């Protein structure tokens, strides 16, 4: 039976939406810093071979792959208590992410290789684990805040604005603030002290905004939906817990619409992940841009992604969510064509980096909706599952979605670590061979476009719309 308190949560006050969304700013900064800088930091600053960096990230992929759905399952079945079934994990994830992230960016290049590698491996794995402990219950709570079709998109748009702001701060502003040139390091990206300062700042952001979200949304704990299920700690044993988790995951993936969203989200974020992991290499070596020039191009991309959010909320209300998502993919593909042209005609870009600005604007606008719409679509899928089974499992469903996101980010870094060795990238050289830098640019452009096509195919299979969800919610209320 649907929870009446949950059903009554439709129009959420704007300050509370902002307080909820702010949690994505701190976690977004930490996660984007990890994905933007970790390969460059490990290979070019710590001088760890690309193959070992790829191995470290590959191990983290395997471990992180289990953590998202497991965390969703656990939070779904945690007894509410004083801190709720979601908020206890927001608190734990915030505190431990801040501490471990600070340690990760403080590795000394002078340490023996085995120590640097083990420190890197442990840091990446633990930061990702505690980010999962925070982010999966956080995403699930966002779906619980409203049952209104359009209000869900509004909540996710605000959450996306904060996430994109975090990406912008970590990628563009962070590059400008922390990686300026010094007499010893004319290329600030090679200065180990820059990464220590960046690590401290990103950890402080995680701590502040994570605690802010905890405080603002704490009052909603009694009003959020609660499943009448046995606690995860209720004596089922580890085998019973794993069996229950697998059954729910298999059931979720059997849902045609959920599978379409998860695969589309995975492929879309592989495009974004390629930019995050490879972009600094391409801008530094392919186009020979300074840290300020990189900050301008990357910053404009993320600013337009943030500014596009009201458009995507409006267009999804007018056209519905699926057509809006397909439109975002088409714009992103056009942006990929512009980047491909920039690589082919690299000589012109070397003389004036501003030729990359049209690419940045179109890519930012196109990907803006692709941060927001999938999370709103999953909330609608959960309504369908509640109608069929009488239970809501936001944690498991959003665990699958965040797993798709993190898998895309980690796979991009893993492939990049191997690819850098294959094309002969030498971190000790200030200028790379022409064939190496051209291959870097082609990989970024063509790889991204291929994944956009796969995402387009996946999203076309999604079959829910406003009318169908309205009928589903009516059936839930009558039940």
C-alpha positions as CSV (number, residue, x, y, z in Angstrom):
1,X,0.0,0.0,0.0
2,X,1.4,3.4,-0.9
3,X,2.5,5.6,2.0
4,X,0.1,8.5,2.4
5,X,2.8,10.8,3.7
6,X,4.9,10.0,0.7
7,X,2.0,10.6,-1.7
8,X,1.5,14.0,-0.1
9,X,5.0,15.2,-1.0
10,X,4.5,16.9,-4.3
11,X,5.5,20.6,-4.1
12,X,8.8,20.9,-2.3
13,X,9.9,24.4,-1.2
14,X,12.7,25.9,-3.3
15,X,15.1,26.3,-0.3
16,X,14.7,22.6,0.6
17,X,15.4,21.7,-3.1
18,X,18.5,23.8,-3.0
19,X,19.5,22.2,0.4
20,X,19.0,18.7,-1.1
21,X,20.9,19.6,-4.3
22,X,23.8,21.1,-2.5
23,X,24.9,17.6,-1.4
24,X,25.8,16.9,-5.0
25,X,28.2,19.9,-5.1
26,X,30.6,18.4,-2.5
27,X,30.5,14.9,-3.8
28,X,30.6,16.1,-7.4
29,X,33.8,18.1,-6.7
30,X,35.5,15.1,-5.1
31,X,34.4,12.6,-7.8
32,X,35.2,14.9,-10.7
33,X,38.6,15.8,-9.3
34,X,39.3,12.1,-9.0
35,X,38.3,11.4,-12.6
36,X,39.8,14.5,-14.1
37,X,43.3,14.5,-12.5
38,X,44.0,11.0,-11.2
39,X,45.6,9.5,-14.3
40,X,47.6,12.7,-15.1
41,X,48.6,12.9,-11.4
42,X,49.6,9.3,-11.2
43,X,51.5,9.1,-14.5
44,X,52.9,12.6,-15.0
45,X,53.5,13.7,-11.4
46,X,54.0,10.5,-9.4
47,X,55.7,8.7,-12.4
48,X,53.7,5.5,-11.9
49,X,53.6,3.5,-15.2
50,X,50.3,3.8,-17.1
51,X,49.8,0.0,-16.9
52,X,50.0,0.1,-13.0
53,X,47.6,3.1,-12.9
54,X,45.2,1.2,-15.1
55,X,45.5,-1.8,-12.8
56,X,44.7,0.3,-9.7
57,X,41.7,1.7,-11.4
58,X,40.6,-1.7,-12.7
59,X,40.6,-3.1,-9.2
60,X,38.6,-0.2,-8.0
61,X,36.1,-0.8,-10.8
62,X,35.5,-4.4,-9.6
63,X,35.0,-3.4,-6.0
64,X,33.0,-0.3,-6.8
65,X,30.8,-2.4,-9.1
66,X,29.4,-4.3,-6.1
67,X,29.1,-1.3,-3.8
68,X,26.3,0.7,-5.5
69,X,23.5,-1.9,-5.6
70,X,24.7,-3.3,-2.2
71,X,24.5,0.2,-0.7
72,X,21.0,0.7,-2.2
73,X,19.8,-2.6,-0.8
74,X,21.2,-1.8,2.7
75,X,19.7,1.7,2.8
76,X,16.3,0.4,1.6
77,X,16.2,-2.0,4.6
78,X,17.8,0.1,7.3
79,X,15.4,0.7,10.2
80,X,14.5,4.5,10.2
81,X,15.4,5.3,13.8
82,X,16.5,8.8,14.8
83,X,18.7,9.3,11.7
84,X,16.4,7.7,9.1
85,X,17.3,4.9,6.7
86,X,19.1,7.3,4.3
87,X,20.6,10.0,6.6
88,X,22.9,7.8,8.6
89,X,24.7,7.0,5.5
90,X,24.9,10.6,4.3
91,X,26.7,11.4,7.5
92,X,29.2,8.4,7.4
93,X,29.9,8.9,3.7
94,X,30.5,12.7,4.1
95,X,33.0,12.3,7.0
96,X,35.1,9.4,5.7
97,X,35.2,10.7,2.1
98,X,36.7,14.0,3.3
99,X,39.4,12.3,5.3
100,X,40.6,9.8,2.8
101,X,40.4,12.2,-0.2
102,X,42.8,14.5,1.6
103,X,45.3,11.6,2.0
104,X,45.0,10.4,-1.6
105,X,46.3,13.7,-3.1
106,X,49.2,13.9,-0.6
107,X,51.4,11.1,-2.1
108,X,55.0,12.1,-2.4
109,X,56.7,11.5,-5.8
110,X,59.9,10.6,-4.0
111,X,58.4,7.5,-2.4
112,X,59.4,4.0,-3.7
113,X,57.2,2.9,-6.6
114,X,55.5,0.0,-4.7
115,X,54.5,2.4,-1.9
116,X,53.1,5.0,-4.3
117,X,51.1,2.3,-6.1
118,X,49.6,0.8,-3.0
119,X,48.8,4.2,-1.6
120,X,47.1,5.1,-4.9
121,X,45.2,1.9,-5.0
122,X,43.9,2.1,-1.4
123,X,43.0,5.8,-1.8
124,X,41.1,5.4,-5.0
125,X,39.2,2.3,-3.7
126,X,38.3,3.9,-0.4
127,X,37.3,7.3,-1.8
128,X,34.9,5.6,-4.2
129,X,33.5,3.3,-1.5
130,X,32.6,6.1,0.8
131,X,31.3,8.2,-2.0
132,X,29.0,5.3,-2.7
133,X,27.9,5.2,0.9
134,X,26.9,8.9,0.5
135,X,25.6,9.0,-3.1
136,X,23.4,6.0,-3.4
137,X,21.1,6.8,-0.5
138,X,21.3,10.5,-1.5
139,X,20.0,9.7,-5.0
140,X,17.3,7.4,-3.6
141,X,16.1,10.1,-1.2
142,X,15.7,12.5,-4.2
143,X,13.2,10.2,-5.8
144,X,11.2,9.9,-2.5
145,X,10.8,13.7,-2.1
146,X,8.0,14.0,-4.7
147,X,5.5,11.8,-6.6
148,X,4.6,14.6,-9.1
149,X,5.7,13.8,-12.7
150,X,7.2,17.3,-13.5
151,X,8.3,18.1,-9.9
152,X,10.6,15.1,-10.1
153,X,12.4,16.6,-13.0
154,X,12.6,19.9,-11.2
155,X,14.3,18.3,-8.2
156,X,16.7,16.4,-10.4
157,X,17.5,19.5,-12.4
158,X,18.5,21.4,-9.3
159,X,20.6,18.4,-8.2
160,X,22.2,18.4,-11.6
161,X,23.0,22.1,-11.4
162,X,24.9,21.5,-8.2
163,X,26.6,18.5,-9.7
164,X,27.7,20.3,-12.8
165,X,28.8,23.2,-10.7
166,X,31.0,20.7,-8.8
167,X,32.4,19.4,-12.1
168,X,33.0,23.0,-13.2
169,X,34.8,23.9,-10.0
170,X,36.9,20.8,-10.0
171,X,37.8,20.9,-13.7
172,X,37.9,24.6,-14.7
173,X,38.1,26.7,-11.6
174,X,40.3,24.2,-9.8
175,X,42.7,24.2,-12.7
176,X,43.0,27.9,-12.6
177,X,43.2,28.2,-8.8
178,X,45.6,25.4,-8.0
179,X,47.7,24.8,-11.1
180,X,49.3,28.1,-11.9
181,X,52.9,28.1,-13.1
182,X,55.8,28.6,-10.8
183,X,59.5,29.1,-11.5
184,X,60.1,25.4,-10.7
185,X,57.0,24.2,-12.6
186,X,56.2,26.3,-15.6
187,X,53.4,23.8,-16.3
188,X,51.4,24.0,-13.1
189,X,49.8,20.6,-13.8
190,X,53.2,19.0,-13.0
191,X,53.5,20.5,-9.5
192,X,52.8,18.0,-6.7
193,X,51.9,20.7,-4.2
194,X,49.1,21.8,-6.4
195,X,47.4,18.5,-6.0
196,X,47.8,18.6,-2.2
197,X,46.0,22.0,-2.1
198,X,43.3,20.8,-4.4
199,X,42.8,17.7,-2.2
200,X,42.3,19.8,0.9
201,X,39.9,22.2,-0.8
202,X,37.8,19.4,-2.4
203,X,37.6,17.6,1.0
204,X,36.4,20.8,2.7
205,X,33.7,21.1,0.1
206,X,32.6,17.6,0.7
207,X,32.4,18.1,4.4
208,X,30.5,21.4,4.3
209,X,27.9,20.6,1.6
210,X,27.3,17.0,2.8
211,X,26.5,18.2,6.3
212,X,24.3,21.0,4.8
213,X,22.2,18.5,2.9
214,X,21.9,16.3,6.0
215,X,20.7,19.3,8.1
216,X,18.2,20.6,5.5
217,X,16.5,17.3,4.7
218,X,16.6,15.9,8.2
219,X,13.0,17.2,8.8
220,X,11.7,15.0,6.0
221,X,12.7,11.7,7.7
222,X,9.3,11.0,9.2
223,X,7.5,11.8,5.9
224,X,9.6,9.6,3.6
225,X,8.3,6.3,2.3
226,X,9.2,3.3,4.4
227,X,9.0,-0.3,3.2
228,X,7.5,-2.9,5.5
229,X,10.5,-5.1,5.1
230,X,12.8,-6.8,7.6
231,X,15.9,-4.8,8.5
232,X,19.1,-5.7,6.7
233,X,20.5,-6.5,10.2
234,X,17.5,-8.6,11.2
235,X,19.2,-12.0,11.2
236,X,19.0,-13.1,7.6
237,X,22.7,-13.7,7.4
238,X,25.1,-12.7,4.7
239,X,23.9,-15.4,2.4
240,X,20.3,-14.4,2.8
241,X,21.3,-10.7,2.2
242,X,23.2,-11.5,-1.0
243,X,20.4,-13.7,-2.2
244,X,17.9,-11.0,-1.6
245,X,20.0,-8.4,-3.4
246,X,20.6,-10.6,-6.4
247,X,16.9,-11.3,-6.7
248,X,16.0,-7.6,-6.6
249,X,18.7,-6.7,-9.1
250,X,17.6,-9.3,-11.5
251,X,14.0,-8.2,-11.1
252,X,15.0,-4.6,-11.8
253,X,17.0,-5.4,-14.9
254,X,14.1,-7.4,-16.3
255,X,12.2,-4.2,-16.4
256,X,12.4,-3.1,-20.0
257,X,12.2,0.6,-19.3
258,X,14.7,0.6,-16.5
259,X,17.2,-1.4,-18.6
260,X,16.8,1.2,-21.4
261,X,17.6,4.1,-19.0
262,X,20.5,2.4,-17.3
263,X,22.2,1.5,-20.6
264,X,21.5,4.9,-22.1
265,X,23.0,6.5,-19.0
266,X,26.0,4.3,-19.1
267,X,26.8,5.1,-22.7
268,X,26.1,8.8,-22.3
269,X,28.5,9.0,-19.3
270,X,31.2,7.1,-21.1
271,X,31.2,10.2,-23.5
272,X,31.5,12.5,-20.5
273,X,34.1,10.3,-18.8
274,X,36.3,10.3,-21.9
275,X,36.3,14.1,-21.8
276,X,37.0,14.1,-18.0
277,X,39.8,11.5,-18.2
278,X,41.4,12.5,-21.5
279,X,40.5,16.1,-21.9
280,X,43.5,17.4,-19.8
281,X,45.9,15.4,-22.0
282,X,44.3,16.6,-25.2
283,X,44.2,20.2,-24.3
284,X,47.7,20.1,-22.8
285,X,49.5,18.1,-25.5
286,X,47.3,18.1,-28.6
287,X,46.3,21.8,-28.6
288,X,49.2,23.0,-26.3
289,X,46.9,25.2,-24.2
290,X,47.8,26.9,-21.0
291,X,46.0,26.2,-17.7
292,X,44.0,29.5,-18.2
293,X,43.0,28.6,-21.7
294,X,41.9,25.1,-20.6
295,X,39.9,26.7,-17.8
296,X,38.0,29.0,-20.3
297,X,37.0,26.1,-22.6
298,X,36.1,23.7,-19.9
299,X,34.4,26.4,-17.8
300,X,32.2,27.5,-20.7
301,X,31.1,23.9,-21.3
302,X,29.9,23.4,-17.7
303,X,28.4,26.9,-17.4
304,X,26.2,26.2,-20.4
305,X,25.3,22.9,-19.0
306,X,24.1,24.6,-15.8
307,X,22.3,27.3,-17.7
308,X,20.5,24.8,-19.9
309,X,18.7,23.2,-16.9
310,X,15.6,25.4,-17.1
311,X,15.3,24.6,-20.8
312,X,15.4,20.9,-20.2
313,X,12.9,21.1,-17.4
314,X,10.6,23.1,-19.7
315,X,11.2,21.0,-22.8
316,X,10.5,17.7,-20.9
317,X,7.3,19.1,-19.6
318,X,6.3,20.2,-23.1
319,X,7.6,17.2,-25.2
320,X,8.0,14.6,-22.4
321,X,11.2,13.1,-21.0
322,X,12.2,10.6,-23.7
323,X,12.1,13.1,-26.7
324,X,14.0,15.6,-24.6
325,X,16.7,13.0,-23.9
326,X,17.0,12.2,-27.6
327,X,17.3,15.9,-28.4
328,X,20.2,16.2,-25.9
329,X,22.0,13.3,-27.5
330,X,21.7,14.8,-31.0
331,X,23.2,18.1,-29.9
332,X,26.0,16.2,-28.1
333,X,26.8,14.3,-31.3
334,X,27.0,17.6,-33.3
335,X,29.5,18.8,-30.6
336,X,31.6,15.7,-31.2
337,X,31.8,16.5,-34.9
338,X,33.1,20.0,-34.1
339,X,35.8,18.5,-31.9
340,X,36.7,16.1,-34.6
341,X,37.1,19.0,-37.0
342,X,39.3,20.8,-34.5
343,X,41.7,17.7,-34.3
344,X,41.8,17.4,-38.1
345,X,42.6,21.1,-38.5
346,X,44.8,21.2,-35.4
347,X,47.1,23.9,-36.9
348,X,44.3,26.5,-36.7
349,X,43.5,25.7,-33.1
350,X,47.2,25.9,-32.1
351,X,47.1,29.6,-33.3
352,X,43.8,30.4,-31.6
353,X,42.3,28.2,-28.9
354,X,39.0,30.1,-29.1
355,X,38.1,28.0,-32.1
356,X,37.1,25.4,-29.5
357,X,34.5,27.6,-27.9
358,X,31.6,26.6,-30.3
359,X,32.3,22.9,-29.4
360,X,32.3,23.8,-25.7
361,X,29.0,25.7,-25.9
362,X,27.2,23.0,-27.9
363,X,28.5,20.1,-25.8
364,X,27.6,21.9,-22.6
365,X,24.0,22.6,-23.7
366,X,23.5,19.1,-25.1
367,X,24.7,17.2,-22.1
368,X,22.8,19.4,-19.7
369,X,19.6,17.4,-20.0
370,X,21.5,14.1,-19.9
371,X,22.5,14.7,-16.3
372,X,18.8,15.4,-15.2
373,X,16.3,13.4,-17.2
374,X,17.5,9.8,-16.5
375,X,17.2,10.2,-12.7
376,X,13.6,11.5,-13.2
377,X,12.8,8.7,-15.6
378,X,14.0,6.1,-13.0
379,X,11.6,7.5,-10.4
380,X,8.8,6.9,-12.9
381,X,10.0,3.3,-13.4
382,X,9.8,2.8,-9.7
383,X,6.2,3.8,-9.7
384,X,5.5,1.0,-12.2
385,X,7.3,-1.5,-10.0
386,X,5.3,-0.3,-7.0
387,X,2.1,-0.9,-8.9
388,X,3.1,-4.4,-9.8
389,X,4.7,-5.5,-6.5
390,X,3.5,-3.1,-3.8
391,X,7.0,-2.1,-2.7
392,X,9.3,0.7,-3.6
393,X,13.0,0.0,-3.9
394,X,14.6,3.4,-4.7
395,X,17.9,2.3,-3.2
396,X,18.4,-0.7,-5.5
397,X,17.2,1.1,-8.6
398,X,19.3,4.2,-8.0
399,X,22.2,1.9,-7.0
400,X,22.0,0.5,-10.5
401,X,22.0,4.0,-12.0
402,X,24.9,5.2,-10.0
403,X,26.7,2.0,-10.8
404,X,26.3,2.8,-14.5
405,X,27.7,6.2,-13.9
406,X,30.7,5.1,-11.9
407,X,31.4,2.2,-14.2
408,X,31.5,4.6,-17.2
409,X,33.9,6.9,-15.4
410,X,36.2,4.1,-14.2
411,X,36.2,2.3,-17.5
412,X,37.3,5.4,-19.3
413,X,40.2,5.8,-16.9
414,X,41.2,2.2,-17.2
415,X,41.2,2.3,-21.0
416,X,43.1,5.5,-21.0
417,X,45.8,4.2,-18.8
418,X,46.4,1.3,-21.2
419,X,46.0,3.5,-24.3
420,X,48.6,6.0,-23.2
421,X,51.2,3.3,-23.1
422,X,50.2,1.9,-26.5
423,X,50.5,5.2,-28.3
424,X,53.9,5.9,-26.8
425,X,52.9,8.7,-24.4
426,X,56.0,9.7,-22.4
427,X,55.3,11.8,-19.2
428,X,58.9,12.9,-19.1
429,X,58.6,14.8,-22.4
430,X,57.1,18.3,-22.5
431,X,56.1,17.8,-26.2
432,X,54.8,14.5,-27.5
433,X,55.3,13.2,-31.1
434,X,52.7,14.5,-33.6
435,X,51.2,11.0,-34.1
436,X,50.7,10.6,-30.4
437,X,48.9,13.9,-29.8
438,X,46.7,13.4,-32.9
439,X,45.7,9.9,-31.7
440,X,44.8,11.5,-28.3
441,X,42.5,13.9,-30.0
442,X,40.9,11.3,-32.3
443,X,40.2,9.0,-29.4
444,X,38.4,11.8,-27.5
445,X,36.2,12.9,-30.5
446,X,35.4,9.5,-32.1
447,X,35.1,7.6,-28.9
448,X,32.6,10.0,-27.5
449,X,30.5,10.0,-30.7
450,X,30.3,6.2,-30.8
451,X,29.0,6.1,-27.3
452,X,26.4,8.8,-28.0
453,X,25.1,6.7,-30.8
454,X,24.8,3.7,-28.5
455,X,23.0,5.8,-25.9
456,X,20.5,7.1,-28.5
457,X,19.7,3.5,-29.4
458,X,19.1,2.6,-25.8
459,X,16.9,5.6,-24.9
460,X,14.7,4.9,-28.0
461,X,13.6,1.7,-26.2
462,X,12.1,3.6,-23.2
463,X,8.3,3.4,-23.4
464,X,6.9,5.4,-20.4
465,X,5.3,8.9,-20.7
466,X,3.2,11.3,-18.6
467,X,-0.1,9.6,-19.4
468,X,1.1,6.1,-18.5
469,X,2.6,7.3,-15.2
470,X,-0.6,9.1,-14.3
471,X,-2.6,5.9,-14.8
472,X,0.0,4.0,-12.7
473,X,-0.2,6.4,-9.8
474,X,-4.0,6.4,-9.9
475,X,-3.9,2.6,-9.6
476,X,-1.5,2.9,-6.6
477,X,-3.7,5.3,-4.8
478,X,-6.9,3.2,-5.4
479,X,-5.0,0.2,-4.0
